[in-house]
């Protein structure tokens, strides 16, 4: 019995001990457990990735909606500004037209008042001139009657 024989016996005993202690099953079980753990981690990572993609698509949708709302708000603000500008311009034009009309009315009123004053003054001057002429030419009671009637007629016609 040489050393090779004893090496063979030791090797056989080693394999028998390994088989008796069920080391290959434990190694297989450990590898199966590790594979299950890795499979669970992969499944969890896949779910997390899907959740992340769902969140990303939701945030992108919300961003697009917010951009759309912002564009709508800007468009509405622009149209409101244009409308206010038009309304302000119309109000300004109406105010200018009213003031122009009021000024024209005041001018026409002042003109008619000036014409009335000129007529009244002319009537007064004509009455005074007629009075002087009649006083110089006509005397006595006839003169007084003619003068009174003439003054009344001139006043009626001029006013």
VOGU-3710 file (C-alpha; in Angstrom, 3 decimals, decimal comma):
1> xxxxxxxxxx> 0,000/0,000/0,000  1,648/2,903/-1,124  0,820/6,586/-0,846  -1,312/6,615/-3,982  -3,669/4,105/-2,414  -4,011/6,210/0,690  -4,557/9,314/-1,386  -7,335/7,471/-3,218  -8,903/6,327/0,072  -8,703/9,906/1,431
11> xxxxxxxxxx> -10,301/11,245/-1,719  -13,138/8,692/-1,570  -13,681/9,430/2,141  -13,721/13,142/1,368  -16,371/12,653/-1,335  -18,371/10,369/0,993  -18,221/12,982/3,765  -19,313/15,682/1,354  -22,214/13,488/0,163  -23,136/12,546/3,794
21> xxxxxxxxxx> -23,223/16,204/4,867  -25,281/17,011/1,753  -22,903/19,764/0,711  -23,896/19,614/-2,975  -27,588/20,117/-2,017  -26,652/22,964/0,271  -24,529/24,534/-2,465  -27,387/24,030/-4,967  -29,900/25,411/-2,472  -27,640/28,369/-1,771
31> xxxxxxxxxx> -27,257/28,968/-5,494  -31,045/28,626/-5,947  -31,615/31,109/-3,109  -29,123/33,478/-4,659  -30,819/33,069/-8,064  -34,237/33,774/-6,455  -32,820/36,854/-4,717  -31,336/38,090/-7,977  -34,640/37,338/-9,787  -36,578/39,294/-7,122
41> xxxxxxxxxx> -34,138/42,195/-7,349  -34,450/42,170/-11,143  -38,260/42,130/-10,879  -38,147/44,968/-8,350  -35,801/46,934/-10,586  -38,156/46,334/-13,555  -41,135/47,597/-11,510  -39,155/50,626/-10,374  -38,170/51,333/-13,968  -41,815/51,077/-15,075
51> xxxxxxxxxx> -42,878/53,386/-12,228  -40,122/55,822/-13,169  -41,231/55,740/-16,800  -44,861/56,269/-15,741  -43,822/59,214/-13,547  -41,702/60,608/-16,355  -44,560/60,371/-18,854  -46,956/61,907/-16,297  -44,584/64,799/-15,630  -44,068/65,309/-19,343
61> xxxxxxxxxx> -47,854/65,321/-19,854  -48,251/67,812/-17,004  -45,463/69,949/-18,460  -47,170/69,948/-21,862  -50,474/70,853/-20,211  -48,792/73,650/-18,252  -47,140/74,928/-21,437  -50,512/74,825/-23,190  -52,133/76,703/-20,310  -49,321/79,250/-20,317
71> xxxxxxxxxx> -49,740/79,778/-24,064  -53,501/80,121/-23,605  -52,984/82,640/-20,789  -50,524/84,614/-22,899  -52,893/84,574/-25,881  -55,787/85,661/-23,674  -53,668/88,429/-22,121  -52,654/89,632/-25,587  -56,249/89,661/-26,797  -57,343/91,431/-23,601
81> xxxxxxxxxx> -54,599/94,019/-24,078  -55,664/94,551/-27,695  -59,319/94,845/-26,643  -58,428/97,342/-23,911  -56,336/99,312/-26,392  -59,237/99,460/-28,847  -61,676/100,430/-26,076  -59,299/103,099/-24,786  -58,800/104,508/-28,284  -62,564/104,555/-28,867
91> xxxxxxxxxx> -63,173/106,237/-25,504  -60,462/108,786/-26,297  -61,955/109,495/-29,728  -65,431/109,836/-28,199  -64,095/112,202/-25,520  -62,315/114,295/-28,162  -65,500/114,376/-30,248  -67,583/115,425/-27,211  -65,128/118,154/-26,269  -64,931/119,363/-29,849
101> xxxxxxxxxx> -68,734/119,433/-30,028  -68,912/121,271/-26,683  -66,341/123,803/-27,889  -68,235/124,272/-31,144  -71,481/124,712/-29,200  -69,836/127,291/-26,922  -68,451/129,121/-29,965  -71,885/129,085/-31,652  -73,533/130,283/-28,437  -70,956/133,037/-28,006
111> xxxxxxxxxx> -71,409/133,989/-31,665  -75,206/134,171/-31,362  -74,873/136,097/-28,096  -72,446/138,528/-29,788  -74,870/138,919/-32,709  -77,733/139,578/-30,271  -75,647/142,126/-28,389  -74,641/143,819/-31,647  -78,295/143,904/-32,749  -79,373/145,270/-29,390
121> xxxxxxxxxx> -76,660/147,912/-29,520  -77,565/148,739/-33,122  -81,235/149,021/-32,106  -80,309/151,299/-29,244  -78,170/153,436/-31,560  -80,911/153,493/-34,231  -83,505/154,467/-31,629  -81,242/157,200/-30,316  -80,527/158,467/-33,847  -84,222/158,374/-34,759
131> xxxxxxxxxx> -85,033/160,191/-31,560  -82,520/162,930/-32,370  -83,699/163,251/-35,940  -87,366/163,352/-34,999  -86,727/165,723/-32,126  -84,910/168,089/-34,426  -87,573/167,977/-37,172  -90,863/167,315/-35,388  -92,131/169,364/-32,461  -94,949/169,224/-29,891
141> xxxxxxxxxx> -97,415/166,466/-29,148  -97,270/164,909/-32,626  -93,547/164,488/-32,198  -93,994/162,694/-28,900  -96,567/160,271/-30,385  -94,467/159,572/-33,476  -91,353/159,115/-31,400  -93,016/156,642/-29,025  -94,489/154,577/-31,911  -91,217/154,600/-33,826
151> xxxxxxxxx> -89,191/153,462/-30,817  -91,676/150,626/-30,171  -91,547/149,489/-33,848  -87,749/149,568/-34,008  -87,491/147,539/-30,793  -89,983/144,957/-32,069  -88,250/144,492/-35,410  -84,719/144,288/-34,088  -85,422/141,899/-31,234
//
